[in-house]
Amino acid sequence: MSVASRHVMGTGIVIGALALTLIALLIPVRSFGGRAVAAAPAPVLAADDDGGGVMSTGFGPLTPQDRDFVRKVRLAGLWELPAGRQAQDRGSRQAVRTAGEHLVEGHTELDRRVLEVGQALGVELPDVPSVQQQAWLDQLNRAQGSNYERLFIQLLRRAHGKVFTLVAQVRAQTRNSMVRELATDANTTVLDHISVLEASGLVDFDGLADAVPAPGAPSAGSSAPATHSTHSQPRK
C-alpha cells in the first residue's frame, strides 16, 4: 500500500472516530452498567403571575417570580409567627418550645426585611394568612397534647422543606439585588428552622410526601402542608 493510500485511510479513521464521538455526545446517556446515569433536570416551581410583567427598578429588573416570592415570604410569617408563639406556650417538650422560639425569632426578622423590600420595590403585601394557612392554624388550635406537638412539627417541617426549593430557585435566577438579598436571608432562616424541627425527633419523614391532606382532617402523622400558599406553592 502506497504512502498516499495509508494517509487517506488514516484520515478516514480519524474522521470516523470524531463522528462517532459527536453522535455519542448528542444521544442522552440512559444507562451505564445497568444503572441510570443521566441527571434529571431540577424542578422549576411555577410562580403566581400577577400580570405586571417585568418592571424596571433601581435594584434591577423585577419579574413576576420575584414579586411572588416576596409575597410568599410575607405570608410565611403571617402563619408561622403565631404557630411559633403557640408552640412556645403549649409545647410540653423542650425541643418543641425551642423550635417555636426559633420560628418567632427568625420570622420576626424576616418579616421586618420583607416589609422593607416590599416598600422599596412597590410590591403590595398581604396582611392575613391564606385560606390554606389559616386551615393549618385551625388544625393546631384543635389538636391536644402529644398530637399537637407532632402535628406542629410535621406541618412546619413540611412547609419549610417545600419553600427551601423555592428560595434556591429565586436566589439563582433573580436579577434584582434586593430580592437576591432577601432570598439569601430566607435561605439561612429556613435552614435553621428545618434543623431545629428535625432535632425534636418528631418528624415523620415518610409523611413528607406530596399528598395533600384535606384541611379539615388533621392527623399528627399526615397533616402536613404541601406548600406555603399565595403561595400556593411552598408558602412556608
C-alpha positions as CSV (number, residue, x, y, z in Angstrom):
1,M,0.0,0.0,0.0
2,S,1.4,3.4,-1.0
3,V,2.1,6.2,1.5
4,A,-0.7,8.2,0.0
5,S,-3.2,5.4,0.4
6,R,-2.2,4.9,4.0
7,H,-2.5,8.6,4.6
8,V,-6.0,8.6,3.2
9,M,-7.0,5.6,5.2
10,G,-5.6,7.1,8.4
11,T,-7.5,10.4,7.8
12,G,-10.7,8.4,7.2
13,I,-10.3,6.6,10.5
14,V,-9.8,9.8,12.4
15,I,-12.8,11.4,10.9
16,G,-14.9,8.4,11.6
17,A,-13.9,8.3,15.2
18,L,-14.7,12.0,15.6
19,A,-18.1,11.4,14.0
20,L,-18.9,8.6,16.4
21,T,-17.8,10.7,19.4
22,L,-20.1,13.5,18.3
23,I,-23.0,11.1,17.9
24,A,-22.4,9.8,21.4
25,L,-22.4,13.3,22.9
26,L,-25.7,14.1,21.1
27,I,-27.5,11.0,22.3
28,P,-28.6,11.2,26.0
29,V,-26.9,8.5,28.1
30,R,-29.7,6.5,29.7
31,S,-27.7,3.8,31.5
32,F,-24.3,2.5,32.2
33,G,-23.6,-0.9,33.6
34,G,-27.4,-1.3,34.3
35,R,-27.6,2.0,36.2
36,A,-29.2,5.2,35.1
37,V,-26.6,8.0,35.0
38,A,-28.4,10.8,33.1
39,A,-29.0,13.7,35.6
40,A,-32.7,14.7,36.0
41,P,-33.4,18.4,35.5
42,A,-34.0,20.4,38.6
43,P,-37.8,21.0,39.1
44,V,-38.9,24.5,38.2
45,L,-41.6,25.9,40.5
46,A,-44.2,28.0,38.8
47,A,-44.8,31.4,40.2
48,D,-48.2,33.1,40.6
49,D,-48.2,35.6,37.7
50,D,-49.7,38.9,38.8
51,G,-49.9,40.1,35.2
52,G,-47.5,43.0,35.9
53,G,-44.7,41.7,33.6
54,V,-41.1,42.7,34.2
55,M,-40.7,46.0,35.9
56,S,-37.6,48.2,36.0
57,T,-36.3,49.2,39.4
58,G,-33.2,50.8,40.8
59,F,-32.2,47.4,42.1
60,G,-32.6,45.6,38.8
61,P,-35.5,44.0,36.8
62,L,-38.4,42.8,39.0
63,T,-40.1,39.8,37.5
64,P,-43.4,38.2,38.4
65,Q,-41.5,35.4,40.1
66,D,-39.6,38.0,42.2
67,R,-42.9,39.6,43.3
68,D,-44.5,36.2,44.0
69,F,-41.5,35.2,46.2
70,V,-41.6,38.5,48.2
71,R,-45.3,38.0,48.9
72,K,-44.7,34.4,49.9
73,V,-42.1,35.4,52.4
74,R,-44.6,37.7,53.9
75,L,-47.2,35.0,54.0
76,A,-44.8,32.6,55.7
77,G,-44.5,34.9,58.7
78,L,-48.3,35.5,58.9
79,W,-48.9,31.9,59.9
80,E,-45.6,30.7,61.2
81,L,-45.2,33.5,63.7
82,P,-48.4,32.7,65.5
83,A,-47.7,29.0,65.2
84,G,-44.3,29.5,66.8
85,R,-45.7,31.6,69.7
86,Q,-48.3,28.9,70.3
87,A,-45.6,26.2,70.4
88,Q,-43.7,28.2,73.0
89,D,-46.8,28.2,75.2
90,R,-48.3,24.8,74.6
91,G,-45.2,22.6,73.9
92,S,-44.5,20.1,76.7
93,R,-41.2,19.1,75.2
94,Q,-38.3,21.5,75.4
95,A,-37.4,20.7,71.8
96,V,-40.9,21.8,70.6
97,R,-40.6,25.0,72.6
98,T,-37.2,25.6,71.2
99,A,-38.5,25.2,67.7
100,G,-41.2,27.7,68.4
101,E,-38.7,30.1,69.7
102,H,-36.6,29.8,66.5
103,L,-39.7,30.3,64.4
104,V,-40.6,33.5,66.2
105,E,-37.1,34.9,66.1
106,G,-36.5,34.0,62.5
107,H,-39.8,35.3,61.1
108,T,-39.8,38.4,63.2
109,E,-36.6,39.5,61.5
110,L,-37.5,38.1,58.1
111,D,-40.9,39.9,58.3
112,R,-39.1,43.2,59.0
113,R,-36.9,42.6,56.0
114,V,-39.7,41.7,53.6
115,L,-41.7,44.8,54.6
116,E,-38.7,46.9,53.7
117,V,-38.2,45.1,50.4
118,G,-41.9,45.4,49.6
119,Q,-41.9,49.1,50.2
120,A,-38.7,49.7,48.2
121,L,-39.9,47.7,45.2
122,G,-43.5,48.8,45.3
123,V,-44.8,45.2,45.9
124,E,-48.2,45.1,47.7
125,L,-48.0,42.6,50.5
126,P,-50.8,40.5,52.2
127,D,-51.9,41.2,55.8
128,V,-53.6,37.9,56.6
129,P,-52.7,34.3,56.1
130,S,-54.0,32.5,53.1
131,V,-57.1,30.2,53.4
132,Q,-54.9,27.1,53.4
133,Q,-52.5,28.6,56.0
134,Q,-55.4,29.5,58.3
135,A,-56.7,25.9,58.0
136,W,-53.3,24.7,59.3
137,L,-53.5,27.1,62.2
138,D,-57.0,25.9,62.9
139,Q,-55.7,22.3,63.0
140,L,-53.1,23.3,65.5
141,N,-55.7,25.1,67.6
142,R,-57.9,21.9,67.8
143,A,-55.0,19.5,68.5
144,Q,-54.2,18.5,72.0
145,G,-51.2,17.0,74.0
146,S,-48.7,14.9,72.1
147,N,-50.9,15.0,69.0
148,Y,-50.5,18.8,69.0
149,E,-46.7,18.6,69.2
150,R,-46.4,16.0,66.4
151,L,-48.8,18.0,64.2
152,F,-46.9,21.2,64.8
153,I,-43.5,19.7,63.9
154,Q,-44.9,17.9,60.8
155,L,-46.8,20.9,59.4
156,L,-43.8,23.2,59.9
157,R,-41.2,20.8,58.7
158,R,-43.1,20.0,55.5
159,A,-43.7,23.7,54.8
160,H,-40.1,24.6,55.3
161,G,-39.0,21.7,53.1
162,K,-41.2,23.0,50.2
163,V,-40.1,26.6,50.5
164,F,-36.4,25.6,50.6
165,T,-36.6,24.7,46.9
166,L,-38.3,27.9,46.0
167,V,-35.7,30.0,47.8
168,A,-32.9,28.3,46.0
169,Q,-34.6,28.8,42.6
170,V,-35.2,32.5,43.2
171,R,-31.7,33.1,44.6
172,A,-30.2,31.5,41.4
173,Q,-32.4,33.3,38.9
174,T,-33.3,36.8,40.1
175,R,-31.5,39.8,38.6
176,N,-32.9,42.1,41.4
177,S,-30.3,42.7,44.1
178,M,-32.9,43.3,46.9
179,V,-34.8,40.1,46.0
180,R,-31.5,38.2,46.0
181,E,-30.5,39.5,49.4
182,L,-34.0,38.6,50.8
183,A,-33.6,35.1,49.3
184,T,-30.2,34.8,51.0
185,D,-31.7,35.8,54.3
186,A,-34.6,33.4,53.8
187,N,-32.3,30.6,53.0
188,T,-30.5,31.0,56.3
189,T,-33.7,31.2,58.3
190,V,-35.4,28.2,56.6
191,L,-32.3,26.0,57.1
192,D,-32.2,26.9,60.8
193,H,-35.9,26.1,61.2
194,I,-35.5,22.8,59.4
195,S,-32.7,21.9,61.7
196,V,-34.5,22.6,65.0
197,L,-37.7,21.0,63.8
198,E,-35.8,17.8,62.9
199,A,-33.9,18.0,66.2
200,S,-37.2,17.4,68.0
201,G,-37.2,13.7,66.8
202,L,-40.9,14.0,65.9
203,V,-40.6,14.4,62.1
204,D,-42.3,11.6,60.2
205,F,-40.1,11.6,57.1
206,D,-42.4,9.2,55.3
207,G,-45.2,11.7,55.8
208,L,-43.4,14.4,53.9
209,A,-44.6,13.1,50.6
210,D,-46.6,15.4,48.2
211,A,-50.0,14.0,49.1
212,V,-52.0,17.0,50.3
213,P,-54.3,16.3,53.3
214,A,-57.8,17.7,53.4
215,P,-57.7,20.9,55.6
216,G,-60.4,19.6,57.9
217,A,-58.9,16.2,58.5
218,P,-55.8,16.6,60.8
219,S,-53.7,13.7,61.6
220,A,-50.5,14.0,63.6
221,G,-48.5,12.0,61.1
222,S,-50.1,13.1,57.8
223,S,-51.4,16.6,58.2
224,A,-48.6,18.4,56.5
225,P,-48.7,21.3,54.2
226,A,-47.9,20.6,50.6
227,T,-46.9,24.1,50.0
228,H,-46.8,27.5,51.6
229,S,-49.6,29.1,49.6
230,T,-50.2,32.6,48.0
231,H,-48.0,30.9,47.9
232,S,-49.8,28.2,46.5
233,Q,-46.5,26.5,46.3
234,P,-44.2,26.5,49.2
235,R,-45.6,29.1,51.1
236,K,-43.6,28.3,54.0
